[in-house]
Amino acid sequence: MDKLKQIESFAQAATKGSLTAAAIAEGVAPAVIGRRIDALESRLGVKLMVRTTRRITLTHEGSAFLEDCQRVLADLNNAEASVSAGGVKASGYIRITAPAGFGRRHVATLVPSFIGMHPDVNVSLSLSDRIVDIANEGVDCAVRVGDLPDSSLVSVRLADNRRLCVASPAYLQRAGTPTRPSELYQHECLTFSSDASQPRGWVFTIDGAITHLRPAGRVDCSDGQVLHEWCLAGLGIAWRSMWEVEQDVAGGRLVSVLDEFASPPNGIYAVFPQRKHLPLRVRVWIDFLKHTYGDASYWRAATAQV
């Protein structure tokens, strides 16, 4: 406890520029702050600051130590906030991005409940099928579906996601049903127009190995919902997520093909730039998604409403 108090007092004095201001912030006498800093310097064996009656000047060692102290104190505050039972309220502005189709059904619909739980948080949701550069575009959290590209970003897996090859009965009657993934090259396939949306193409398990194919067709689109509608209209075969087409398959509007070559489930992820000093509003949003998506009853209810 003495060590922590010494560090807190040093950081307060260095940040506020005087022992008096630090003492007021901590509710103690200036002499107490001075004794704590003296004890800290004695323990470390270095001079951290030069003190006069008017100002404080950090030494080179003091400046470097201040950065480390501020980081440690911030981590401690975050740790306490994450386990406190309502002791700290999430607040501020959070920018979120998600794929258009998934975002409409499974992100936007959750925002009212989330802000109801956290009335001091403001949410800005951007829906796009391009992979947003969250680090450079000021986004706090991205919800992403599918394989993640290698990057310095941090991710949390929220749920599994399974993809199917589907087509309308009318298309299959007209063009035939493929029996192997390689036959997709002889079919009209409905694909994303941006490689960034599905950088590795369609994924199958062939002879026990994961295989990536890039079939094509006469039309493509950057919006997954449009691809889904084109598939229903009989324009071709689409590779879509189970959460999107499950009700259409159950209702006979779409037929799944190549099921024996289906790839293992990939994931639904929350992605964010870094883990240290993650604002509480972002952490509670990620926890909210993880709790919601981890509940099997949520997916049964969501697909039943489609």
Phi and psi in degrees as a GROMACS rama.xvg file:
@    title "Ramachandran Plot"
@    xaxis  label "Phi"
@    yaxis  label "Psi"
@TYPE xy
-60.9292  -40.8091  ASP-2
-62.6207  -43.6578  LYS-3
-64.287  -42.5775  LEU-4
-62.4757  -39.4118  LYS-5
-62.1431  -43.714  GLN-6
-66.1309  -44.0506  ILE-7
-61.2909  -43.1207  GLU-8
-67.7134  -40.5807  SER-9
-60.2417  -46.9792  PHE-10
-64.1028  -40.0341  ALA-11
-63.259  -47.6544  GLN-12
-64.5623  -41.7419  ALA-13
-66.7636  -38.9263  ALA-14
-73.5379  -41.1029  THR-15
-88.1073  -16.3638  LYS-16
90.2517  -0.179899  GLY-17
-160.085  156.514  SER-18
-68.583  -35.4063  LEU-19
-63.4229  -45.9874  THR-20
-64.1786  -39.3553  ALA-21
-65.066  -38.9235  ALA-22
-64.7095  -41.5822  ALA-23
-62.0017  -42.6361  ILE-24
-62.9796  -34.6171  ALA-25
-96.0356  -8.58825  GLU-26
74.2021  34.0576  GLY-27
-131.076  176.41  VAL-28
-78.5235  150.133  ALA-29
-55.7505  -32.7066  PRO-30
-63.3749  -32.6063  ALA-31
-65.4571  -43.2209  VAL-32
-61.286  -43.7391  ILE-33
-60.6877  -43.788  GLY-34
-64.6414  -38.0704  ARG-35
-63.4098  -42.9309  ARG-36
-68.1937  -39.7943  ILE-37
-59.2894  -43.9411  ASP-38
-65.0256  -37.8872  ALA-39
-65.3832  -45.6276  LEU-40
-64.1881  -38.583  GLU-41
-65.5825  -41.6659  SER-42
-66.2272  -39.236  ARG-43
-81.7417  -23.6854  LEU-44
76.8283  23.4827  GLY-45
-138.809  157.381  VAL-46
-90.8062  121.565  LYS-47
-94.4448  -29.3843  LEU-48
-152.822  152.23  MET-49
-104.636  120.777  VAL-50
-110  131.195  ARG-51
-121.994  179.037  THR-52
-67.2782  -19.6897  THR-53
-107.556  -29.8834  ARG-54
-153.313  166.455  ARG-55
-117.171  133.908  ILE-56
-123.684  124.567  THR-57
-76.7676  140.066  LEU-58
-75.9027  173.996  THR-59
-58.9611  -43.4309  HIS-60
-66.1789  -36.7263  GLU-61
-64.8609  -40.4052  GLY-62
-62.9214  -44.8068  SER-63
-65.6471  -40.0922  ALA-64
-68.7843  -34.0969  PHE-65
-61.0495  -42.1109  LEU-66
-60.9969  -43.5225  GLU-67
-65.9665  -40.089  ASP-68
-63.7512  -43.0133  CYS-69
-63.2151  -38.3337  GLN-70
-66.4691  -43.57  ARG-71
-63.9187  -44.1822  VAL-72
-65.0312  -38.1729  LEU-73
-65.3598  -41.7738  ALA-74
-62.49  -39.9352  ASP-75
-65.0721  -43.4176  LEU-76
-62.528  -40.5342  ASN-77
-65.1537  -40.2393  ASN-78
-63.8576  -42.5124  ALA-79
-65.3232  -40.2662  GLU-80
-64.8471  -34.9726  ALA-81
-70.3789  -22.086  SER-82
-111.987  -4.70686  VAL-83
-73.8759  140.102  SER-84
-84.5155  78.1028  ALA-85
78.5764  7.7637  GLY-86
-69.6098  -27.1633  GLY-87
-123.428  131.829  VAL-88
-97.636  133.839  LYS-89
-68.2588  137.235  ALA-90
-153.215  165.836  SER-91
105.546  -167.48  GLY-92
-108.96  128.566  TYR-93
-123.845  127.749  ILE-94
-102.236  126.388  ARG-95
-124.677  144.039  ILE-96
-129.558  151.394  THR-97
-155.551  157.652  ALA-98
-58.9513  147.335  PRO-99
-57.9811  -55.0433  ALA-100
-65.6642  -51.0017  GLY-101
-63.4672  -39.5495  PHE-102
-62.9672  -39.2262  GLY-103
-63.3508  -41.7692  ARG-104
-85.8795  -35.8485  ARG-105
-126.786  4.44569  HIS-106
-120.38  -54.9594  VAL-107
-58.5829  -36.9188  ALA-108
-69.1015  -18.2409  THR-109
-91.8756  -17.8875  LEU-110
-58.993  -43.8068  VAL-111
-56.6848  -42.0331  PRO-112
-65.5382  -40.3112  SER-113
-64.1883  -48.2723  PHE-114
-71.8243  -22.8308  ILE-115
-67.0549  -34.7718  GLY-116
-77.0893  -28.3945  MET-117
-129.738  78.1912  HIS-118
-65.9642  -14.0867  PRO-119
-94.2535  6.20181  ASP-120
-103.495  132.781  VAL-121
-105.318  135.457  ASN-122
-117.301  133.041  VAL-123
-119.238  117.318  SER-124
-110.651  125.572  LEU-125
-114.147  125.644  SER-126
-107.403  123.287  LEU-127
-158.483  141.948  SER-128
-86.3691  -2.24812  ASP-129
-83.2969  155.679  ARG-130
-83.8207  108.223  ILE-131
-73.5522  137.133  VAL-132
-80.246  88.1138  ASP-133
-66.9854  -30.9946  ILE-134
-66.9309  -37.874  ALA-135
-96.2323  -10.4815  ASN-136
-108.556  11.0523  GLU-137
70.412  28.1656  GLY-138
-92.2765  135.124  VAL-139
-82.388  -35.7174  ASP-140
-153.911  133.663  CYS-141
-114.228  134.964  ALA-142
-95.9629  122.826  VAL-143
-128.032  144.549  ARG-144
-116.33  126.989  VAL-145
108.5  -171.467  GLY-146
-65.2488  141.107  ASP-147
-98.0593  134.733  LEU-148
-68.8266  153.159  PRO-149
-63.9252  132.299  ASP-150
-163.477  177.137  SER-151
-86.7633  1.98469  SER-152
-74.2552  157.378  LEU-153
-101.174  139.805  VAL-154
-132.447  150.024  SER-155
-126.06  123.527  VAL-156
-75.0831  124.874  ARG-157
-99.3638  -33.7813  LEU-158
-168.56  166.26  ALA-159
-83.0756  154.853  ASP-160
-138.251  125.403  ASN-161
-111.786  138.273  ARG-162
-110.896  147.305  ARG-163
-128.198  150.311  LEU-164
-88.7019  124.169  CYS-165
-133.593  154.483  VAL-166
-153.617  160.298  ALA-167
-76.69  153.308  SER-168
-56.9359  -35.7438  PRO-169
-64.8314  -41.4362  ALA-170
-64.5318  -45.9683  TYR-171
-64.7435  -34.7732  LEU-172
-66.1789  -35.7903  GLN-173
-79.959  -40.8068  ARG-174
-108.59  -10.4048  ALA-175
91.2689  162.526  GLY-176
-103.155  123.753  THR-177
-67.3087  142.518  PRO-178
-108.106  -14.9466  THR-179
-139.197  150.819  ARG-180
-56.5792  -33.2813  PRO-181
-62.2385  -22.9621  SER-182
-73.6051  -10.297  GLU-183
-62.6122  -24.9514  LEU-184
-68.2532  -15.1074  TYR-185
-97.5859  6.42221  GLN-186
-117.081  163.9  HIS-187
-80.1316  115.419  GLU-188
-113.246  137.53  CYS-189
-98.746  107.876  LEU-190
-122.327  162.544  THR-191
-69.1955  142.159  PHE-192
-79.6365  -15.2209  SER-193
-107.82  122.521  SER-194
-61.6314  -25.0765  ASP-195
-65.1399  -23.4399  ALA-196
-77.4043  -37.086  SER-197
-136.308  76.1652  GLN-198
-61.9741  -22.6081  PRO-199
-107.425  6.33354  ARG-200
79.454  -159.567  GLY-201
-86.2744  143.017  TRP-202
-116.104  132.6  VAL-203
-135.363  162.585  PHE-204
-105.506  111.958  THR-205
-122.436  121.174  ILE-206
52.6772  39.0039  ASP-207
81.6741  -1.06436  GLY-208
-115.413  145.195  ALA-209
-74.2779  125.239  ILE-210
-126.572  137.106  THR-211
-108.419  128.33  HIS-212
-120.963  152.473  LEU-213
-124.373  73.1507  ARG-214
-70.0711  167.474  PRO-215
-147.015  173.771  ALA-216
-155.88  -171.298  GLY-217
-76.9276  -18.8256  ARG-218
-131.873  147.131  VAL-219
-142.131  171.854  ASP-220
-157.66  151.78  CYS-221
-87.13  -3.90254  SER-222
-113.267  119.337  ASP-223
-63.6799  -32.0462  GLY-224
-64.9472  -37.149  GLN-225
-65.4008  -41.7828  VAL-226
-59.5071  -41.3645  LEU-227
-60.6589  -46.1881  HIS-228
-66.2785  -38.8085  GLU-229
-63.2418  -38.6486  TRP-230
-62.8419  -44.4662  CYS-231
-61.4203  -32.1996  LEU-232
-80.8992  -2.11775  ALA-233
87.68  20.0226  GLY-234
-78.8554  -19.7693  LEU-235
168.12  -164.145  GLY-236
-99.0183  137.892  ILE-237
-124.829  152.65  ALA-238
-108.993  100.874  TRP-239
-125.052  160.712  ARG-240
-76.6052  150.118  SER-241
-59.5754  -37.7501  MET-242
-62.6342  -22.185  TRP-243
-90.2831  -37.2845  GLU-244
-112.783  -0.660795  VAL-245
-56.591  -45.0548  GLU-246
-69.1123  -33.5431  GLN-247
-67.7112  -38.4484  ASP-248
-68.1171  -44.1916  VAL-249
-63.2802  -33.1223  ALA-250
-88.3946  -0.0505412  GLY-251
81.6516  3.52126  GLY-252
-74.9499  -25.7054  ARG-253
-131.951  154.41  LEU-254
-122.534  131.639  VAL-255
-83.4436  140.008  SER-256
-128.04  160.344  VAL-257
60.1768  30.6178  LEU-258
-60.837  -33.4554  ASP-259
-69.2744  -11.3832  GLU-260
-107.726  11.5615  PHE-261
-60.6563  141.879  ALA-262
-79.2618  159.59  SER-263
-60.5632  155.545  PRO-264
-58.8979  139.913  PRO-265
-96.4374  -152.53  ASN-266
-132.005  166.477  GLY-267
-110.107  125.679  ILE-268
-125.776  151.458  TYR-269
-99.9705  127.497  ALA-270
-121.599  135.953  VAL-271
-146.36  161.666  PHE-272
-65.6738  -39.0122  PRO-273
-158.534  163.475  GLN-274
-96.3617  -34.6861  ARG-275
-67.7911  139.615  LYS-276
58.9502  29.0323  HIS-277
-64.7842  123.678  LEU-278
-58.1601  148.742  PRO-279
-58.0743  -37.1303  LEU-280
-62.8673  -32.9398  ARG-281
-75.2757  -40.6699  VAL-282
-64.8815  -40.3956  ARG-283
-71.0688  -29.633  VAL-284
-65.8414  -45.5341  TRP-285
-64.1479  -42.7153  ILE-286
-62.5974  -37.6886  ASP-287
-63.595  -44.6059  PHE-288
-63.8872  -44.649  LEU-289
-62.0032  -41.991  LYS-290
-65.7093  -42.6321  HIS-291
-68.8819  -51.0678  THR-292
-70.1649  -23.6238  TYR-293
-77.869  -6.10676  GLY-294
-94.7981  113.002  ASP-295
-60.0729  -30.0909  ALA-296
-66.9921  -25.9029  SER-297
-62.3488  -45.9816  TYR-298
-68.8154  -36.4123  TRP-299
-64.0135  -41.9968  ARG-300
-69.1255  -39.1967  ALA-301
-66.0919  -42.5111  ALA-302
-72.695  -28.8506  THR-303
-68.5477  -23.9949  ALA-304
-85.1663  -12.2193  GLN-305
